């Protein structure tokens, strides 16, 4: 396993694309607050459906073609027209919209939904200006993550050979809003043979052998672009992720099991956030400036990628 740190500094090159400046911390907070209610698939089914319908309308309002996929209503948003799912290689951004029954889920996982939607807003605005949706990523907001990754597992199983071949990279956001400078606030899974910073003030990027090269490109984009939040990249080698169950707790895992390139972006969940799965996981506990930095990192990476460069 390899750990790499990245942070922009005064010697960084200029931000590669002006779209990064359009990212809004206020919009990120508005999304987190709009979804501030428990919505477990079974225990709060009506509220789960309420969140589903809200996501569908938000993504449609941006111009995406939106459909519900599978038995658990994964929300899938694709670029319209010739740049849709059937054309060329694709990038997929994902999160989950269900919660456990005990929490409104500000960090788990409203923060991740907010980042996905903000990236979608920024990229859609650029697409409308350019008159082309080429290279705009697809968005997948999965259901039933909290019940054993059921939604994302069904989604991956639904991909035919052609769709799997087109899927160039998947980025799963899992709890990306809780940051603290308190000394000793960061811990790690038992037995994980790496050193992490003492303070929980970074965003983590977890990749495996199929996606480590993508992580390297993300790190280059972070160094290039004007963000203050550090990134810590954990590159897992030789299939060792199978030995550490804590690295397999989110929706990137079905992609890994299928041999597809996927990364998880995370604030490290319960290894930092004491509000994990509790009623106190509330909007006021999150750092929206840091979330905006995470969004900028993703936008910067996308504009440096072959499809949007």
N, C-alpha and C positions, 0 to 999 in steps of 0.2 A: 504494500500500500504506500502511496505517495501523497504527501500533503504539500500544497503550494499556496502561497499567500499572494494576493494582488490588491493594490490600492493605487488610485491615481494620485499624482503629486504635482508640484509646480513645474516639474520638468516634462510632464505628459504632453503628448501631441494634442492639437486641438480636437474637440469632439468631431467625429467624422460626419455627422449629419445633423442639420438644424432641427429635425423632428424631435430629437431628444429633449429640446427645450420646452416642448409642448406638454410634457408629463406634469400632472397636477396632483399634489398631495391632498388638496381639498376634495378632488373627485374620488381619490382612493378612500378617504374617510367616509364620504357619502355612500359609497358602495358597502363598506363594512357596516355602517349604521342601518342601511336599508334592509340588511339581512340579519338584524340583531334579534334573533329568536331561535329557540331549539327546533330542530326539524329532522328527527330520526325517522327513517323510512317506515318503520312499523309503529313506534310509540306516538309519533306526531305526523302521521301520514298526510293530513290535510295541509299542514304547514310545509311539509316536504314538497307537495305539489304547488303550493303558493310560491316557494322559492324557484321551482322549475319554471313556472309560467313567467315570473319576473325576469329570469335569465333569458328566456326565449325572446321576450319583447325588447330587452336591452340590446341584444345582439342583432335582432332584425332592424332595430332603429339605426344601427350603424351601417346597414347595407349587406350584412351577411345573409346567406341562405341557411336557414336554421331548420333542423329536424330533430325529432326524438328517436333515439336508437336503443333497441333492445328491450327486454322485459322490465328494466328498472329505470327507463326514461333518462338515459344519458343525453345531455344537451350538446348537439354537434353543430358547429357553425363553420361554414365553408365559404370561401371567396366566390362571388357570383361569376357567371359567364365562362369564358374560355380558361380562366385561371382556377376553376373549381377542382374538385378532388380527382377528376379523371385526367388532369393535364400535368405532366412533368413531375419532378420530385417535390415533396411536400415537407413542410415543417409543422409540427403539431404542438400547441401549448395546452396544458391540462391542469385541472384542479378537481376537487370534489365538492359537492354542494350539500351533502348530508352532514349532520352532526350526531354526536351521541345525545341521549335524551336529557342529560343533566346540564347542558350548556348552550348558550346562544352562539358560541363558536366564533368570537371575534378574530382570534388568531387561527383557530382550527375549525373552519378553513376559509372564513370570510376574507382574511388577508390575501390568500392565494387567489381567490376569485377576483378580488379587486385589482390585483396586478394583471391577471389575464385580461380583464375587461379594459383596463387602461392601455395596455399594449394594443389591444384590438382597436380602441378609439384612435390612438395615434396613427397606427398603420392604415386604418380605413380613411382617415382624413387625408393622408398622403396619397392614397389610391384615388380618391375622388379628385384631388388636385391634378394628379398626373394622368388621369383618364385610363389607368390600368391597375388591375389588382394582381398583376404578376408578382409572385414572391410573397404575398401576404399570407401569414400562417393560418392554418385552421385552428379552431378552438374546440376543446372537448371538456365539458364540465360533467364529471362522472357522479353517479349516485352510488350509495351503499359501500363507500370506501370503509366506513366504520363497521361494516358487517363482513369483513374479510375480503375487501377489494372486489366485490361482486360485479359492480358496474364496469370497471376497467377491464376485468378479466373477460367479461362477455364481449366488450368492444374489441379487444385484441383477437379473440376467437372468431369474430365476424369478418376480419380482414382476409380477403382472398390473396392469392400469391402476387397478383399485380399490385394491389394496394400496399402490401408489405414491401415490395420492391421500391415503390415510389416514396415510402416514408423515410426521408433522409435523416431526420432527427426529431425526437420528442423531448419536450421540457415539461416536467411535472413540478408544480409549485405546491409545497406542503408546509403550511405555517411559516409565513415570511414577514411577520409584523412585530415580533417581540425582540427588543434590543435593550441591553443595559450595560452600563460601564462599571457596575459594581464589582469589585474584586472578588474572585471566587465564585462568580455567578455561573460559570460554564463548566459542565461536566461532560462525560462521554460514556458510551456503552462499555460495560464491563469487558475487559480483555481486548479491546480494540487497540492494536499496537501502533498508535500514533500519538503525537503531542498536539493538543489544541490550545488556543489562547486561554488565559485565565478569565477574561471578561467576555460576556455574551453579547458582543457588539458587532459581530460580523454575520454575513450571510454565507451559509455553507452550500457547496456544490458537490454532489456525489455522483460519480460516474463509474462505469466498469469497462472491461476490455473492448466492448463494442462502441463505447461512447467517450473514452478518454481523449481521443483526438478532438472531439467537439468541445470538451471541457478546456482544452488548451486554447482553442479559438476564442471561447468566452473570456478566458483570462486575459488574452491579448486585447480584446475589446474593452475590458474593465480598466486595464492599464492606460488605454488610449483616451478614455473618456471622462472626465470631470466629476466623478462621483467620490464622495467622502467615506462611504461605508465600505469597510474592507470585505474582501471575499476570501474564503478559505476553501480550497478545492481538495477533496479526498478522491484520489484515483485508485480504484480497487483493481488489483492485478490477478491474473491466473484463476479467475472464477472464485476468489476467496469470499465474495459476498455471501455465498451459501453458508459460511461458517458464522455469520453475524446476523442474527435475526432482526436486530434493530435497524439494519440497513435495508430491510425488505418490508417495511411497514406502510408503504404508500403506493400510489398508483403507477409508479415507474416499474414496479416488480413484474406485472404480467408482460410488459414489453421486454424486460430482461430475460424472462423465462422463454419467450418466443424468439430470442436472438436478435431483437430489434434495438437500435441505438436510442437510449433514453437516459436522461439525467434528472436528478431531483434537486430542486432549490429549496432550502429549508433554514429556519432559524434554530434548528435542532430539537424542536418540540419540548418534551418534558425534561430534556437535559439542560434546559435553561428556563423555561416558562413554568412557574409554579402554579399558574392558573389552568393548566392542561386538564381538559374534560370537566371543569368545575363551573358553577354558576358565575364565578368571578372573571371568566374569560370574556371581557367586555371591551367595547371600542376605546375607552379611555386608557387602557393599558398598553396600547400599541404606539409605535413610533412611525408616524406617517412620512416624515422626511426620509427616514431610512427605507421605508417601502417605496418611496419615489425613486430613490437611488437604485433599488432592485429593479424597478420597472425600466429605468434608463439603461441599466446594464443589458437587459434583454433587448431593448430597442436598438441599442448600439451594436449588439451582436448580430441582429437581423440585418441591419444595413451594411454590415461588413461581410455578410454571407453572399455566396454566388448569386442567389436569386434576386437580391435587392441592391447589390453593390453597383 
